[in-house]
Amino acid sequence: MAIRVKLDEVLYDRRMTLSQLAEQVDITLANLSVLKTGKARAMRFSTLDAICEALGCQPGDILRFVPDTD
């Protein structure tokens, strides 16, 4: 997959845990963990909006396009 999730980096910069973000955004820790590990196949814009608002960031701060090297 060419989309990489950089949620760990943003959380580290904000000195916030995944549990704190899950509580702020009202998403289960399990679902947020799936997103963080890059195993999610889709994300709702409302979820992305809530995460960006909680972290004070832009979608591009969390998501990165990395071309496949095939």
PyMOL Python script that loads the backbone (N, CA, C, O; Angstrom):
from pymol import cmd

cmd.read_pdbstr("""\
ATOM      1  N   MET A   1       0.837  -1.173   0.000  1.00  0.00           N
ATOM      2  CA  MET A   1       0.000   0.000   0.000  1.00  0.00           C
ATOM      3  C   MET A   1       0.885   1.240   0.000  1.00  0.00           C
ATOM      4  O   MET A   1       1.916   1.260   0.672  1.00  0.00           O
ATOM      5  N   ALA A   2       0.507   2.252  -0.727  1.00  0.00           N
ATOM      6  CA  ALA A   2       1.330   3.435  -0.910  1.00  0.00           C
ATOM      7  C   ALA A   2       1.043   4.549   0.100  1.00  0.00           C
ATOM      8  O   ALA A   2       1.773   5.539   0.145  1.00  0.00           O
ATOM      9  N   ILE A   3       0.008   4.403   0.895  1.00  0.00           N
ATOM     10  CA  ILE A   3      -0.303   5.418   1.902  1.00  0.00           C
ATOM     11  C   ILE A   3       0.263   4.959   3.244  1.00  0.00           C
ATOM     12  O   ILE A   3      -0.041   3.861   3.710  1.00  0.00           O
ATOM     13  N   ARG A   4       1.073   5.788   3.850  1.00  0.00           N
ATOM     14  CA  ARG A   4       1.668   5.483   5.152  1.00  0.00           C
ATOM     15  C   ARG A   4       1.047   6.402   6.210  1.00  0.00           C
ATOM     16  O   ARG A   4       0.812   7.584   5.963  1.00  0.00           O
ATOM     17  N   VAL A   5       0.794   5.846   7.367  1.00  0.00           N
ATOM     18  CA  VAL A   5       0.204   6.605   8.476  1.00  0.00           C
ATOM     19  C   VAL A   5       1.318   6.998   9.431  1.00  0.00           C
ATOM     20  O   VAL A   5       2.068   6.146   9.909  1.00  0.00           O
ATOM     21  N   LYS A   6       1.423   8.293   9.707  1.00  0.00           N
ATOM     22  CA  LYS A   6       2.473   8.828  10.565  1.00  0.00           C
ATOM     23  C   LYS A   6       1.906   9.299  11.907  1.00  0.00           C
ATOM     24  O   LYS A   6       2.390  10.271  12.488  1.00  0.00           O
ATOM     25  N   LEU A   7       0.897   8.615  12.382  1.00  0.00           N
ATOM     26  CA  LEU A   7       0.227   9.020  13.608  1.00  0.00           C
ATOM     27  C   LEU A   7       1.163   8.964  14.813  1.00  0.00           C
ATOM     28  O   LEU A   7       1.097   9.830  15.685  1.00  0.00           O
ATOM     29  N   ASP A   8       2.028   7.961  14.871  1.00  0.00           N
ATOM     30  CA  ASP A   8       2.986   7.851  15.974  1.00  0.00           C
ATOM     31  C   ASP A   8       3.852   9.101  16.095  1.00  0.00           C
ATOM     32  O   ASP A   8       4.071   9.612  17.194  1.00  0.00           O
ATOM     33  N   GLU A   9       4.337   9.582  14.966  1.00  0.00           N
ATOM     34  CA  GLU A   9       5.210  10.756  14.970  1.00  0.00           C
ATOM     35  C   GLU A   9       4.477  11.992  15.483  1.00  0.00           C
ATOM     36  O   GLU A   9       5.020  12.762  16.276  1.00  0.00           O
ATOM     37  N   VAL A  10       3.248  12.172  15.026  1.00  0.00           N
ATOM     38  CA  VAL A  10       2.472  13.347  15.440  1.00  0.00           C
ATOM     39  C   VAL A  10       2.128  13.243  16.926  1.00  0.00           C
ATOM     40  O   VAL A  10       2.205  14.233  17.655  1.00  0.00           O
ATOM     41  N   LEU A  11       1.750  12.050  17.371  1.00  0.00           N
ATOM     42  CA  LEU A  11       1.458  11.861  18.793  1.00  0.00           C
ATOM     43  C   LEU A  11       2.689  12.152  19.645  1.00  0.00           C
ATOM     44  O   LEU A  11       2.585  12.794  20.690  1.00  0.00           O
ATOM     45  N   TYR A  12       3.845  11.686  19.207  1.00  0.00           N
ATOM     46  CA  TYR A  12       5.087  11.924  19.936  1.00  0.00           C
ATOM     47  C   TYR A  12       5.386  13.422  20.029  1.00  0.00           C
ATOM     48  O   TYR A  12       5.752  13.931  21.089  1.00  0.00           O
ATOM     49  N   ASP A  13       5.224  14.115  18.904  1.00  0.00           N
ATOM     50  CA  ASP A  13       5.471  15.562  18.882  1.00  0.00           C
ATOM     51  C   ASP A  13       4.529  16.316  19.825  1.00  0.00           C
ATOM     52  O   ASP A  13       4.907  17.325  20.421  1.00  0.00           O
ATOM     53  N   ARG A  14       3.293  15.810  19.949  1.00  0.00           N
ATOM     54  CA  ARG A  14       2.289  16.471  20.792  1.00  0.00           C
ATOM     55  C   ARG A  14       2.340  15.961  22.234  1.00  0.00           C
ATOM     56  O   ARG A  14       1.589  16.427  23.091  1.00  0.00           O
ATOM     57  N   ARG A  15       3.228  15.004  22.493  1.00  0.00           N
ATOM     58  CA  ARG A  15       3.332  14.377  23.818  1.00  0.00           C
ATOM     59  C   ARG A  15       1.977  13.853  24.276  1.00  0.00           C
ATOM     60  O   ARG A  15       1.524  14.127  25.387  1.00  0.00           O
ATOM     61  N   MET A  16       1.348  13.095  23.390  1.00  0.00           N
ATOM     62  CA  MET A  16       0.021  12.547  23.647  1.00  0.00           C
ATOM     63  C   MET A  16       0.064  11.044  23.412  1.00  0.00           C
ATOM     64  O   MET A  16       0.761  10.572  22.513  1.00  0.00           O
ATOM     65  N   THR A  17      -0.669  10.301  24.206  1.00  0.00           N
ATOM     66  CA  THR A  17      -0.732   8.858  24.010  1.00  0.00           C
ATOM     67  C   THR A  17      -1.897   8.508  23.091  1.00  0.00           C
ATOM     68  O   THR A  17      -2.797   9.316  22.859  1.00  0.00           O
ATOM     69  N   LEU A  18      -1.855   7.299  22.581  1.00  0.00           N
ATOM     70  CA  LEU A  18      -2.942   6.824  21.736  1.00  0.00           C
ATOM     71  C   LEU A  18      -4.236   6.758  22.537  1.00  0.00           C
ATOM     72  O   LEU A  18      -5.310   7.047  22.010  1.00  0.00           O
ATOM     73  N   SER A  19      -4.137   6.385  23.792  1.00  0.00           N
ATOM     74  CA  SER A  19      -5.317   6.317  24.664  1.00  0.00           C
ATOM     75  C   SER A  19      -5.940   7.696  24.864  1.00  0.00           C
ATOM     76  O   SER A  19      -7.163   7.838  24.850  1.00  0.00           O
ATOM     77  N   GLN A  20      -5.104   8.703  25.048  1.00  0.00           N
ATOM     78  CA  GLN A  20      -5.614  10.068  25.212  1.00  0.00           C
ATOM     79  C   GLN A  20      -6.319  10.536  23.946  1.00  0.00           C
ATOM     80  O   GLN A  20      -7.380  11.156  24.009  1.00  0.00           O
ATOM     81  N   LEU A  21      -5.719  10.233  22.793  1.00  0.00           N
ATOM     82  CA  LEU A  21      -6.343  10.626  21.527  1.00  0.00           C
ATOM     83  C   LEU A  21      -7.671   9.903  21.341  1.00  0.00           C
ATOM     84  O   LEU A  21      -8.655  10.516  20.927  1.00  0.00           O
ATOM     85  N   ALA A  22      -7.709   8.613  21.641  1.00  0.00           N
ATOM     86  CA  ALA A  22      -8.941   7.831  21.498  1.00  0.00           C
ATOM     87  C   ALA A  22     -10.058   8.435  22.351  1.00  0.00           C
ATOM     88  O   ALA A  22     -11.206   8.523  21.916  1.00  0.00           O
ATOM     89  N   GLU A  23      -9.710   8.845  23.558  1.00  0.00           N
ATOM     90  CA  GLU A  23     -10.700   9.446  24.451  1.00  0.00           C
ATOM     91  C   GLU A  23     -11.179  10.788  23.918  1.00  0.00           C
ATOM     92  O   GLU A  23     -12.376  11.073  23.947  1.00  0.00           O
ATOM     93  N   GLN A  24     -10.258  11.617  23.432  1.00  0.00           N
ATOM     94  CA  GLN A  24     -10.615  12.943  22.909  1.00  0.00           C
ATOM     95  C   GLN A  24     -11.483  12.844  21.662  1.00  0.00           C
ATOM     96  O   GLN A  24     -12.425  13.618  21.489  1.00  0.00           O
ATOM     97  N   VAL A  25     -11.163  11.891  20.796  1.00  0.00           N
ATOM     98  CA  VAL A  25     -11.845  11.777  19.508  1.00  0.00           C
ATOM     99  C   VAL A  25     -13.080  10.891  19.609  1.00  0.00           C
ATOM    100  O   VAL A  25     -13.901  10.859  18.692  1.00  0.00           O
ATOM    101  N   ASP A  26     -13.216  10.172  20.724  1.00  0.00           N
ATOM    102  CA  ASP A  26     -14.322   9.236  20.946  1.00  0.00           C
ATOM    103  C   ASP A  26     -14.311   8.106  19.916  1.00  0.00           C
ATOM    104  O   ASP A  26     -15.327   7.794  19.295  1.00  0.00           O
ATOM    105  N   ILE A  27     -13.133   7.506  19.757  1.00  0.00           N
ATOM    106  CA  ILE A  27     -12.936   6.335  18.909  1.00  0.00           C
ATOM    107  C   ILE A  27     -12.341   5.259  19.801  1.00  0.00           C
ATOM    108  O   ILE A  27     -11.569   5.557  20.713  1.00  0.00           O
ATOM    109  N   THR A  28     -12.699   4.012  19.539  1.00  0.00           N
ATOM    110  CA  THR A  28     -12.143   2.951  20.365  1.00  0.00           C
ATOM    111  C   THR A  28     -10.638   2.871  20.162  1.00  0.00           C
ATOM    112  O   THR A  28     -10.120   3.165  19.085  1.00  0.00           O
ATOM    113  N   LEU A  29      -9.957   2.470  21.211  1.00  0.00           N
ATOM    114  CA  LEU A  29      -8.508   2.323  21.147  1.00  0.00           C
ATOM    115  C   LEU A  29      -8.131   1.277  20.095  1.00  0.00           C
ATOM    116  O   LEU A  29      -7.121   1.422  19.405  1.00  0.00           O
ATOM    117  N   ALA A  30      -8.931   0.240  19.977  1.00  0.00           N
ATOM    118  CA  ALA A  30      -8.656  -0.808  18.989  1.00  0.00           C
ATOM    119  C   ALA A  30      -8.710  -0.262  17.564  1.00  0.00           C
ATOM    120  O   ALA A  30      -7.835  -0.567  16.753  1.00  0.00           O
ATOM    121  N   ASN A  31      -9.714   0.530  17.254  1.00  0.00           N
ATOM    122  CA  ASN A  31      -9.832   1.100  15.904  1.00  0.00           C
ATOM    123  C   ASN A  31      -8.710   2.084  15.616  1.00  0.00           C
ATOM    124  O   ASN A  31      -8.186   2.126  14.503  1.00  0.00           O
ATOM    125  N   LEU A  32      -8.344   2.866  16.605  1.00  0.00           N
ATOM    126  CA  LEU A  32      -7.248   3.817  16.432  1.00  0.00           C
ATOM    127  C   LEU A  32      -5.924   3.079  16.263  1.00  0.00           C
ATOM    128  O   LEU A  32      -5.057   3.524  15.512  1.00  0.00           O
ATOM    129  N   SER A  33      -5.768   1.977  16.941  1.00  0.00           N
ATOM    130  CA  SER A  33      -4.564   1.165  16.821  1.00  0.00           C
ATOM    131  C   SER A  33      -4.435   0.567  15.428  1.00  0.00           C
ATOM    132  O   SER A  33      -3.336   0.512  14.875  1.00  0.00           O
ATOM    133  N   VAL A  34      -5.549   0.118  14.856  1.00  0.00           N
ATOM    134  CA  VAL A  34      -5.551  -0.415  13.488  1.00  0.00           C
ATOM    135  C   VAL A  34      -5.118   0.673  12.513  1.00  0.00           C
ATOM    136  O   VAL A  34      -4.359   0.409  11.580  1.00  0.00           O
ATOM    137  N   LEU A  35      -5.592   1.872  12.722  1.00  0.00           N
ATOM    138  CA  LEU A  35      -5.201   2.997  11.874  1.00  0.00           C
ATOM    139  C   LEU A  35      -3.716   3.302  12.037  1.00  0.00           C
ATOM    140  O   LEU A  35      -3.002   3.491  11.052  1.00  0.00           O
ATOM    141  N   LYS A  36      -3.257   3.347  13.283  1.00  0.00           N
ATOM    142  CA  LYS A  36      -1.867   3.694  13.575  1.00  0.00           C
ATOM    143  C   LYS A  36      -0.876   2.705  12.950  1.00  0.00           C
ATOM    144  O   LYS A  36       0.187   3.098  12.472  1.00  0.00           O
ATOM    145  N   THR A  37      -1.233   1.441  12.960  1.00  0.00           N
ATOM    146  CA  THR A  37      -0.332   0.421  12.429  1.00  0.00           C
ATOM    147  C   THR A  37      -0.393   0.315  10.909  1.00  0.00           C
ATOM    148  O   THR A  37       0.360  -0.452  10.310  1.00  0.00           O
ATOM    149  N   GLY A  38      -1.287   1.081  10.281  1.00  0.00           N
ATOM    150  CA  GLY A  38      -1.384   1.057   8.835  1.00  0.00           C
ATOM    151  C   GLY A  38      -2.195  -0.102   8.281  1.00  0.00           C
ATOM    152  O   GLY A  38      -2.160  -0.365   7.079  1.00  0.00           O
ATOM    153  N   LYS A  39      -2.921  -0.793   9.143  1.00  0.00           N
ATOM    154  CA  LYS A  39      -3.717  -1.943   8.706  1.00  0.00           C
ATOM    155  C   LYS A  39      -5.120  -1.553   8.268  1.00  0.00           C
ATOM    156  O   LYS A  39      -5.855  -2.380   7.728  1.00  0.00           O
ATOM    157  N   ALA A  40      -5.493  -0.314   8.492  1.00  0.00           N
ATOM    158  CA  ALA A  40      -6.822   0.151   8.088  1.00  0.00           C
ATOM    159  C   ALA A  40      -6.881   0.267   6.568  1.00  0.00           C
ATOM    160  O   ALA A  40      -5.927   0.721   5.937  1.00  0.00           O
ATOM    161  N   ARG A  41      -7.975  -0.135   6.000  1.00  0.00           N
ATOM    162  CA  ARG A  41      -8.178  -0.045   4.555  1.00  0.00           C
ATOM    163  C   ARG A  41      -8.954   1.195   4.152  1.00  0.00           C
ATOM    164  O   ARG A  41      -8.971   1.564   2.978  1.00  0.00           O
ATOM    165  N   ALA A  42      -9.594   1.840   5.115  1.00  0.00           N
ATOM    166  CA  ALA A  42     -10.391   3.030   4.825  1.00  0.00           C
ATOM    167  C   ALA A  42     -10.503   3.871   6.100  1.00  0.00           C
ATOM    168  O   ALA A  42     -10.321   3.379   7.214  1.00  0.00           O
ATOM    169  N   MET A  43     -10.806   5.142   5.896  1.00  0.00           N
ATOM    170  CA  MET A  43     -11.025   6.040   7.027  1.00  0.00           C
ATOM    171  C   MET A  43     -12.086   7.051   6.609  1.00  0.00           C
ATOM    172  O   MET A  43     -12.039   7.599   5.507  1.00  0.00           O
ATOM    173  N   ARG A  44     -13.018   7.284   7.479  1.00  0.00           N
ATOM    174  CA  ARG A  44     -14.046   8.282   7.196  1.00  0.00           C
ATOM    175  C   ARG A  44     -13.452   9.675   7.344  1.00  0.00           C
ATOM    176  O   ARG A  44     -12.573   9.910   8.173  1.00  0.00           O
ATOM    177  N   PHE A  45     -13.948  10.586   6.528  1.00  0.00           N
ATOM    178  CA  PHE A  45     -13.480  11.969   6.637  1.00  0.00           C
ATOM    179  C   PHE A  45     -13.821  12.549   8.001  1.00  0.00           C
ATOM    180  O   PHE A  45     -13.066  13.368   8.525  1.00  0.00           O
ATOM    181  N   SER A  46     -14.933  12.145   8.580  1.00  0.00           N
ATOM    182  CA  SER A  46     -15.299  12.651   9.908  1.00  0.00           C
ATOM    183  C   SER A  46     -14.277  12.200  10.954  1.00  0.00           C
ATOM    184  O   SER A  46     -13.981  12.945  11.889  1.00  0.00           O
ATOM    185  N   THR A  47     -13.741  10.996  10.805  1.00  0.00           N
ATOM    186  CA  THR A  47     -12.709  10.500  11.718  1.00  0.00           C
ATOM    187  C   THR A  47     -11.418  11.281  11.525  1.00  0.00           C
ATOM    188  O   THR A  47     -10.789  11.708  12.494  1.00  0.00           O
ATOM    189  N   LEU A  48     -11.029  11.463  10.272  1.00  0.00           N
ATOM    190  CA  LEU A  48      -9.827  12.231   9.971  1.00  0.00           C
ATOM    191  C   LEU A  48      -9.963  13.659  10.488  1.00  0.00           C
ATOM    192  O   LEU A  48      -9.014  14.215  11.041  1.00  0.00           O
ATOM    193  N   ASP A  49     -11.125  14.243  10.313  1.00  0.00           N
ATOM    194  CA  ASP A  49     -11.399  15.592  10.796  1.00  0.00           C
ATOM    195  C   ASP A  49     -11.248  15.668  12.312  1.00  0.00           C
ATOM    196  O   ASP A  49     -10.624  16.594  12.830  1.00  0.00           O
ATOM    197  N   ALA A  50     -11.816  14.699  13.020  1.00  0.00           N
ATOM    198  CA  ALA A  50     -11.747  14.686  14.487  1.00  0.00           C
ATOM    199  C   ALA A  50     -10.314  14.505  14.980  1.00  0.00           C
ATOM    200  O   ALA A  50      -9.905  15.148  15.947  1.00  0.00           O
ATOM    201  N   ILE A  51      -9.553  13.638  14.323  1.00  0.00           N
ATOM    202  CA  ILE A  51      -8.153  13.418  14.703  1.00  0.00           C
ATOM    203  C   ILE A  51      -7.337  14.690  14.474  1.00  0.00           C
ATOM    204  O   ILE A  51      -6.557  15.101  15.334  1.00  0.00           O
ATOM    205  N   CYS A  52      -7.524  15.303  13.318  1.00  0.00           N
ATOM    206  CA  CYS A  52      -6.782  16.532  13.013  1.00  0.00           C
ATOM    207  C   CYS A  52      -7.134  17.661  13.974  1.00  0.00           C
ATOM    208  O   CYS A  52      -6.266  18.435  14.377  1.00  0.00           O
ATOM    209  N   GLU A  53      -8.406  17.752  14.338  1.00  0.00           N
ATOM    210  CA  GLU A  53      -8.816  18.792  15.283  1.00  0.00           C
ATOM    211  C   GLU A  53      -8.190  18.541  16.654  1.00  0.00           C
ATOM    212  O   GLU A  53      -7.705  19.476  17.291  1.00  0.00           O
ATOM    213  N   ALA A  54      -8.197  17.302  17.107  1.00  0.00           N
ATOM    214  CA  ALA A  54      -7.643  16.963  18.421  1.00  0.00           C
ATOM    215  C   ALA A  54      -6.133  17.187  18.467  1.00  0.00           C
ATOM    216  O   ALA A  54      -5.593  17.598  19.494  1.00  0.00           O
ATOM    217  N   LEU A  55      -5.453  16.917  17.351  1.00  0.00           N
ATOM    218  CA  LEU A  55      -3.999  17.048  17.310  1.00  0.00           C
ATOM    219  C   LEU A  55      -3.531  18.413  16.813  1.00  0.00           C
ATOM    220  O   LEU A  55      -2.342  18.724  16.881  1.00  0.00           O
ATOM    221  N   GLY A  56      -4.455  19.224  16.316  1.00  0.00           N
ATOM    222  CA  GLY A  56      -4.088  20.534  15.787  1.00  0.00           C
ATOM    223  C   GLY A  56      -3.170  20.408  14.587  1.00  0.00           C
ATOM    224  O   GLY A  56      -2.152  21.095  14.499  1.00  0.00           O
ATOM    225  N   CYS A  57      -3.534  19.526  13.661  1.00  0.00           N
ATOM    226  CA  CYS A  57      -2.677  19.277  12.504  1.00  0.00           C
ATOM    227  C   CYS A  57      -3.497  19.206  11.224  1.00  0.00           C
ATOM    228  O   CYS A  57      -4.723  19.312  11.253  1.00  0.00           O
ATOM    229  N   GLN A  58      -2.822  19.028  10.119  1.00  0.00           N
ATOM    230  CA  GLN A  58      -3.433  18.867   8.814  1.00  0.00           C
ATOM    231  C   GLN A  58      -3.412  17.376   8.439  1.00  0.00           C
ATOM    232  O   GLN A  58      -2.583  16.631   8.962  1.00  0.00           O
ATOM    233  N   PRO A  59      -4.302  16.928   7.547  1.00  0.00           N
ATOM    234  CA  PRO A  59      -4.286  15.525   7.124  1.00  0.00           C
ATOM    235  C   PRO A  59      -2.924  15.077   6.594  1.00  0.00           C
ATOM    236  O   PRO A  59      -2.530  13.929   6.800  1.00  0.00           O
ATOM    237  N   GLY A  60      -2.215  15.956   5.924  1.00  0.00           N
ATOM    238  CA  GLY A  60      -0.899  15.628   5.395  1.00  0.00           C
ATOM    239  C   GLY A  60       0.148  15.400   6.473  1.00  0.00           C
ATOM    240  O   GLY A  60       1.199  14.815   6.210  1.00  0.00           O
ATOM    241  N   ASP A  61      -0.137  15.860   7.681  1.00  0.00           N
ATOM    242  CA  ASP A  61       0.775  15.606   8.794  1.00  0.00           C
ATOM    243  C   ASP A  61       0.656  14.157   9.281  1.00  0.00           C
ATOM    244  O   ASP A  61       1.585  13.618   9.884  1.00  0.00           O
ATOM    245  N   ILE A  62      -0.483  13.543   9.015  1.00  0.00           N
ATOM    246  CA  ILE A  62      -0.761  12.184   9.479  1.00  0.00           C
ATOM    247  C   ILE A  62      -0.573  11.151   8.373  1.00  0.00           C
ATOM    248  O   ILE A  62      -0.120  10.035   8.626  1.00  0.00           O
ATOM    249  N   LEU A  63      -0.921  11.527   7.155  1.00  0.00           N
ATOM    250  CA  LEU A  63      -0.879  10.597   6.023  1.00  0.00           C
ATOM    251  C   LEU A  63       0.202  11.003   5.037  1.00  0.00           C
ATOM    252  O   LEU A  63       0.425  12.189   4.795  1.00  0.00           O
ATOM    253  N   ARG A  64       0.870  10.006   4.472  1.00  0.00           N
ATOM    254  CA  ARG A  64       1.941  10.275   3.509  1.00  0.00           C
ATOM    255  C   ARG A  64       1.841   9.289   2.354  1.00  0.00           C
ATOM    256  O   ARG A  64       1.620   8.099   2.577  1.00  0.00           O
ATOM    257  N   PHE A  65       1.999   9.764   1.135  1.00  0.00           N
ATOM    258  CA  PHE A  65       2.013   8.905  -0.030  1.00  0.00           C
ATOM    259  C   PHE A  65       3.442   8.478  -0.313  1.00  0.00           C
ATOM    260  O   PHE A  65       4.334   9.311  -0.473  1.00  0.00           O
ATOM    261  N   VAL A  66       3.648   7.169  -0.374  1.00  0.00           N
ATOM    262  CA  VAL A  66       4.968   6.609  -0.682  1.00  0.00           C
ATOM    263  C   VAL A  66       4.781   5.669  -1.866  1.00  0.00           C
ATOM    264  O   VAL A  66       4.134   4.632  -1.723  1.00  0.00           O
ATOM    265  N   PRO A  67       5.328   6.004  -3.026  1.00  0.00           N
ATOM    266  CA  PRO A  67       5.141   5.138  -4.200  1.00  0.00           C
ATOM    267  C   PRO A  67       5.703   3.729  -3.966  1.00  0.00           C
ATOM    268  O   PRO A  67       6.749   3.561  -3.340  1.00  0.00           O
ATOM    269  N   ASP A  68       4.990   2.725  -4.481  1.00  0.00           N
ATOM    270  CA  ASP A  68       5.474   1.349  -4.418  1.00  0.00           C
ATOM    271  C   ASP A  68       6.744   1.224  -5.254  1.00  0.00           C
ATOM    272  O   ASP A  68       6.885   1.891  -6.278  1.00  0.00           O
ATOM    273  N   THR A  69       7.647   0.388  -4.826  1.00  0.00           N
ATOM    274  CA  THR A  69       8.915   0.220  -5.545  1.00  0.00           C
ATOM    275  C   THR A  69       8.947  -1.057  -6.365  1.00  0.00           C
ATOM    276  O   THR A  69      10.016  -1.623  -6.594  1.00  0.00           O
ATOM    277  N   ASP A  70       7.801  -1.511  -6.804  1.00  0.00           N
ATOM    278  CA  ASP A  70       7.723  -2.752  -7.609  1.00  0.00           C
ATOM    279  C   ASP A  70       8.302  -2.566  -8.971  1.00  0.00           C
ATOM    280  O   ASP A  70       8.316  -3.503  -9.769  1.00  0.00           O
TER     281      ASP A  70
END
""", "prot")
cmd.dss("prot")
cmd.show_as("cartoon", "prot")
cmd.util.cbc("prot")
cmd.orient("prot")
